[in-house]
Amino acid sequence: MEFKHTTLSNGLVIVAEVNTAALSGAMGFFVRTGSRDETLEINGVSHFLEHMLFKGTDELTALEVNKAFDSTGAKFNAGTSEENTIYYAAVLPEYVLEVTELWTKLLRPALRGDDFDIEKNVITEEIAMYKDMPQWDVVDTCKTLHFADHPCGHSVLGTVETIGALTAEQMREYFYRRYAPNNMVLACCGNIDFDAVCALAEKKCSAWAPGDTPRTLSFFGGSREKQRQTRENLVREHICIMSPAVSMQDERRYAMSLLATIVGDDTGSRYFWAMVDPAIAETAAMQFDSMDSVGVLYSYIRCSPENAKRVLDITRGIFDDLADKGVTEGELGKAKNKILSALTIRSEQPMGRLVNLGFNWVYTQQYRSVADDVAAVKAIAVADINALIAEFDLREFTRFSIGPASAD
Amino acid sequence: MEFKHTTLSNGLVIVAEVNTAALSGAMGFFVRTGSRDETLEINGVSHFLEHMLFKGTDELTALEVNKAFDSTGAKFNAGTSEENTIYYAAVLPEYVLEVTELWTKLLRPALRGDDFDIEKNVITEEIAMYKDMPQWDVVDTCKTLHFADHPCGHSVLGTVETIGALTAEQMREYFYRRYAPNNMVLACCGNIDFDAVCALAEKKCSAWAPGDTPRTLSFFGGSREKQRQTRENLVREHICIMSPAVSMQDERRYAMSLLATIVGDDTGSRYFWAMVDPAIAETAAMQFDSMDSVGVLYSYIRCSPENAKRVLDITRGIFDDLADKGVTEGELGKAKNKILSALTIRSEQPMGRLVNLGFNWVYTQQYRSVADDVAAVKAIAVADINALIAEFDLREFTRFSIGPASAD
């Protein structure tokens, strides 16, 4: 595997991890923009815009875009988060340039008013659909409660109100401001011809105008508020607990991942043995989400309404025990094996490497090989984890729950 | 990649595709037994037995099994179908032997009576859960309707009645009869030491007694019955259409996969353009399922009850058109790219190769490399597909639908 990179004169960075032995190639545009870069007035525009890119360009109809992907057999997707909008695909090596060229076209969309009006209904239905999924809604709402006025609390989807009021003109303005070439990275992995990709990008993207794309950055420790909402139609209690954690720029993110695995992996974690295995909770998992200058640890727990209080007591007991005694060597060893095996297996496919490669560059302007990541995970000691527990006290959390009226 | 294989004196076959450059290793036991090998009296025992293997052995408790997997960081799983029960894992290379040894232990389970009684409730709840999923239930019930008295019509999960009446003694009898070493294959892929795996298998499995493990084999063209069931709680119409297709032993299975992709892939297929893109159906997909001596093409379509008749008319129109005019070069080229890219990308991970390697041996006692499969797909011509359409008439289908009372 060989790392290569270059920057076009307008600021578009192209990074590649070339592996000519790979059976496929993967490429993607990583645009450094998301709901945290929106004002509340236009909340949801990043995600809506992601949909609009597939509606075509001045030269391509949506139908032609669909057929162009289809004819290559590409596995492609797009996604929007609080701070990134990414467009990526994996294809057979002979289609890498064709699909890369297609992305360069889509990244300069037509944003037609009639497409905008039709897609607005799709987005509104998507918001309604997610609102109907309590396991999703409880985490999303908890995030807003946790972040209070910090922009990372902005919902990715926006609300029915903000999407309803959004105009195509506002979207176009946002697009030209945030989709500047100096605010994005073109990443590619696997069996690709770097020079050919660079020549293509030079030809297709060098006329894109750079711009000023600021982002408000600050760490935030969380509101620590506790709220519960009643939903008559639910039969289960859904609980989200969120506490502060390190950012994507912080080297301690590897240790933070290990801590989340020790506390709340699907199997064999503290949560698992204390709640899931004895059937006190149906599911209980902790995740680490590291972002630009800020991070969170969040837990999602689902149980019967009768067990809600017991679940919160057990969770607090686990946090107290961690604060008092820290983690053990045995726990850390198991967590390392889990993270190393997931990391290693994912990295066997160019598509799996792409996300690492792209985000490493977006956040740290660094290349890290799989071996670098493996070494970083292996180097973590119990004392590193315990120092994190001391600095980021798990007990200082925000909590949001939804469940039926019968619970109190 | 190097193919290796050996057979122990009791008939246990070990096959391997060794790739020392891979970052992980994968291994699995492929047991040639499933619901088609059950009598109706014990229907569901194969799937129930799969659960019981994780309850431990005479030496290992369920807790110890759980912890043993957990400590290696293995990604592991198991699954039961009409004719196979498989147990597999992907791990870092240094844990391949440890996890293989664990599987050899689990393949000789304790089958304790009290574990059996507790797990019976879990299985019963699983049956109820799947019955509540109309998209699953409609396909499962259509399969039973299609296969009539053919054993491939047996439900994998069994019914609340058969599971309720099943005894631990019946399960033990089934286990000793079907889990004979000459009725299973141990497959491994990726960064593994073949000689070490064979030595381990020799030590751990050579005392397993071989047995006579017959299976009733016959092709079946389907009942062609049409039925609809009313479910008051549904708001959508769920339709399954099933027609005969080639078996796993038939070289034409590659052409049959291409036909299913042309007709009913998620995007860009005939179904997609005729029903999903114009929003007449919410989803419409065709799959090809090839089994031992028999196969089916089945479609799942979901739509509003008002559109049900229209959907059936459109589907029949597509089948008529295919029978009259066949497929086009353009369609075939796109379908090849889709299948080749999925096949190639999946095969980049040892875990992805494992399933191909194991099933190829179970069904055909042959090794096929990725290059063999790619060549087979590339060699298919329009005339091959059209010959299949002529022989396996899509219009001679079984249909099962469920939906609300308001539709007729």
Chai-1 contact restraints between the chains, C-beta under 6 A:
chainA,res_idxA,chainB,res_idxB,connection_type,confidence,min_distance_angstrom,max_distance_angstrom,comment,restraint_id
A,L23,B,T344,contact,1.0,0.0,6.0,A-B,restraint_1
A,L23,B,E348,contact,1.0,0.0,6.0,A-B,restraint_2
A,S24,B,T344,contact,1.0,0.0,6.0,A-B,restraint_3
A,S24,B,I345,contact,1.0,0.0,6.0,A-B,restraint_4
A,D70,B,T267,contact,1.0,0.0,6.0,A-B,restraint_5
A,D70,B,G268,contact,1.0,0.0,6.0,A-B,restraint_6
A,D70,B,K334,contact,1.0,0.0,6.0,A-B,restraint_7
A,S71,B,K334,contact,1.0,0.0,6.0,A-B,restraint_8
A,T72,B,N337,contact,1.0,0.0,6.0,A-B,restraint_9
A,G73,B,N337,contact,1.0,0.0,6.0,A-B,restraint_10
A,G73,B,K338,contact,1.0,0.0,6.0,A-B,restraint_11
A,G73,B,S341,contact,1.0,0.0,6.0,A-B,restraint_12
A,A90,B,I345,contact,1.0,0.0,6.0,A-B,restraint_13
A,V91,B,S341,contact,1.0,0.0,6.0,A-B,restraint_14
A,L92,B,S341,contact,1.0,0.0,6.0,A-B,restraint_15
A,T267,B,D70,contact,1.0,0.0,6.0,A-B,restraint_16
A,G268,B,D70,contact,1.0,0.0,6.0,A-B,restraint_17
A,K334,B,D70,contact,1.0,0.0,6.0,A-B,restraint_18
A,K334,B,S71,contact,1.0,0.0,6.0,A-B,restraint_19
A,N337,B,T72,contact,1.0,0.0,6.0,A-B,restraint_20
A,N337,B,G73,contact,1.0,0.0,6.0,A-B,restraint_21
A,K338,B,G73,contact,1.0,0.0,6.0,A-B,restraint_22
A,S341,B,G73,contact,1.0,0.0,6.0,A-B,restraint_23
A,S341,B,V91,contact,1.0,0.0,6.0,A-B,restraint_24
A,S341,B,L92,contact,1.0,0.0,6.0,A-B,restraint_25
A,T344,B,L23,contact,1.0,0.0,6.0,A-B,restraint_26
A,T344,B,S24,contact,1.0,0.0,6.0,A-B,restraint_27
A,I345,B,S24,contact,1.0,0.0,6.0,A-B,restraint_28
A,I345,B,A90,contact,1.0,0.0,6.0,A-B,restraint_29
A,E348,B,L23,contact,1.0,0.0,6.0,A-B,restraint_30
A,E348,B,E348,contact,1.0,0.0,6.0,A-B,restraint_31
A,E348,B,Q349,contact,1.0,0.0,6.0,A-B,restraint_32
A,Q349,B,E348,contact,1.0,0.0,6.0,A-B,restraint_33
